[in-house]
Amino acid sequence: MVNSSDAANPDRRDFLKKACAMGIGTALVLVPVAAGVVVLTDPWRRKAAGSSKVFVTSLDALPNDGIPRKFSVIASRVDAWNKFPNAPIGAVYLRRTGEQSVEALNVVCPHAGCFVDFKSATQSFYCPCHNSSFDLKGKIANKKSPAPRAMDSLEVEVKNGKEVWVTFQNFETGRGMKIPVA
């Protein structure tokens, strides 16, 4: 004769075995899935770099004549999973406007993103892609210019009396307002 309490014990034991196996199996599956989700979403969770102050040149490299000089902007660049130390991230035109003051313009044309050239003969900037022209301060020189805005000016700081630092930022092209590129 089988006792009814003895018959219930194997079922209870089987249930506990199955519940523990499911708990352990779930934990073993969730750990790598969670790690994969963290890795895949890492680029979206990172803080956008935006603009940053970058040392460009020394003040001695800029003559007092007020003529713009083109300089590459070199900085560490980070994209989704890669870091590029000391890589070119853009270029600027720098021009000395006083003993300790400098103006900076991004070399990218605000119309279509081509690089703007400085023409010393006319003391103006010229975009060879669509004939946009800008005066020495970066303002649109010709009313028929297809550029929707003036060249993008950038913030400049002279540190220690001789280091030129630029807050480098790229902006969306083809728009009338300066909208930073993230």
N, C-alpha and C positions, 0 to 999 in steps of 0.2 A: 504494500500500500504506500503510495507516494503522498507525502505531506504537501498541501497546497502552498505553504510558505517556501518550501524547497524548490518548487517549480518556478516561483517568481524570481528567485535569486539568479538563475542563469540569464534570464531576460534583462534583469537589472545590470548584471555584469556586462553583458553584451552592449547594452545602451551606453554605459560608462566608457567602455573600450572605443566604441564608435564616436562618441562625443569628443574624447581626448584625441583620437586620430584626426577628426575633422578640425579641431582647434590647432593642432600642430601643423597639419597640412595647409590650413589657411595662413598661418603665420609664415610658413616657408614660402608660400606664393606671394604674399603681400610685401615682404621685405625687398625682393628684387624688382617687383613692379613699382614700389614707391621710389626706389633708387633710380629706376629708369625715368620716371616722371620728373624727378628732380633734375636729372641731367638734360632731358629734353626741354624743360621750361627755363633752364638757366639763362639763355639769352634774353628772354622777356623780363626776367626778374632783376637783371642788372640795371644799375642806374645809367641813364643815358649820359654820354660824355658831354654833349653840348659844346659850349665854348670853354676855352682854357687859355690862361696866359702863357705865352711861349717866348723864350728869349730868341730874338731874331738876329741882332747884330749889335755892334758897339756904335756909339754916337759918332766916333771918329770916322767910321765908314761912310757917313753921310756928309757930303760937302755942303757948305753954306750957300750954294748957288740956288737952292730951291728946286732943283731938277729932281724928279722922282727917280729912284733906283729900285730895281726889282730884286727881291730876296726870296729864297725858298724858306718855307716854314717847316722845320724839322721837329718832330715830337714823337712820343710813344703813341701808338695807335692800337686800339683793341676792337676787334669785331666779335662775332658770336663766340668763338672758342679760341681765337688766336690773339697773341700779343706780338706787336711788331715794334721793338725798341728803335728809337731814332730813325723813323721813316718819314719821308716827305708827305705832309698832309695838305699842302697847298702852297700858295705864294702870295706875296703882297708887294705893293709899291709903297716905298717909304720916301718921304720928302721932308727935309728940315725946314721949319717955318720960323725958327728963332734959335737962340743960343741953346736952350734946353727943351724946345718943343718940336714935336714930330707929328706929321699926319700919316695915316695908313689907309690904303684902299685895297680891297680884295681884287685880284687880277681877273676874276671871273666876270664876264659880261652878264648883266642882269636880264638880258633878252633871251639868249639861248644857251648860255653856259660856256661860250668860247673864251679863250684867253685874250685879253685886251693888250695891245701893244702901245708903247709910248713913242710918239713921233716927235723927236727933238726939233725938227725944222718948223713945225707948227705949234710946238709947246702944247700938245693935246694928246689925248688917248684915242685909240681907234680900234674898233673890233672888226677884224677882217671877214667875219662870217656873214654879217648883214649890214655892214657899213654904219654901225652906230658910232657916234663920235661924242667925246666928253672933253670938257675943259680941264685945266690943270688941277682943279679942286675935285674933279670927278663928276661934275654936273653935266647934264645933257647939253651939248653944244649946238646941235642942229634940231630944229623942231620936227623935221621929217625923220628923225632917228627912230628906228623900231623899238629901241629900249624903253621899257615901261617906267623906269626910274633911273636915278643917278647911280653911279658906281657905289658899291657898298663900302662905306667908311667903317673903320674898326677902331676900337679904343686902344690908345697907346700910353705907355707909362715909361718914363726914363728913371731907372733905378740907379742908385750909387753915382749919379752924375754922368754915367757913361754907358749904361746898358739899356738897350731898346727892347722893351717887352710889349708884345701885341696880344690883345685878347682876340684870338683867331676864331672865326666863325664863318661857315658857309650859309648862304641864304637861297631860298627857292628862286628859280629863274622864271621869267615870263609873267611875273606878278608886279603890280604897282606898289605893293608894300613889302618891306623887308620882313620876311618870315623865315626864322632860323630853321635850318635843316637839322633834325634830331640825330 
